[in-house]
Amino acid sequence: MKFSNLLTPFLWMLALNAQADQPASEMLPGTWINVRMEHVADGALVRVQEPRGTVQIVYTKNGTWEFMSPQNHNSGRYSWLNEKSIEAVIEKSDIESQVGWRSVKHIEVGKQSLKILTAFDEQAIAKLKPRSDGSRPKSMSVISVFERAPARSK
């Protein structure tokens, strides 16, 4: 067996570890396809929502983002608060009442997977449609699960 044949798996492991050690700010940019959304109210999972049609979000290195779904299209800016959190601002939206919304999103990003936890503050909860009994949750968050979109062939 050649020495180079022994070295190849080692080099692959180094490359994979290097990717895993990349900062979130370097791993986030790109196109992500939504797999599901998990809605949590008052500490309990209340709904798992599969996407209706193709739902994707694009993050750029220069701090912009764009969300596209069959139901809504919005975009804005984001800035890193720390290694695991961003603040996102909606600057344009098909839903006019969303323009200007600021939210803190907790990010878990890997080479091929992305989880975004958005916790709603009191003002955002007040804007939600009330439950059938007229009440609103005291706390609410949404966990959006994404997979990296396949690279386009040229």
Secondary structure, 3 states (H helix, E strand, C coil): CCHHHHHHHHHHHHHHHHHHCCCHHHHCCEEEEEEEEEEEECCEEEEEECCCCCCEEEECCCCEEEEECCCCEEEEEEEEEECCEEEEEEEEECCHHHCCCEEEEEEEECCCEEEEEEEECHHHHHHCCCCCCCCCCCCEEEEEEEEECCCCCC
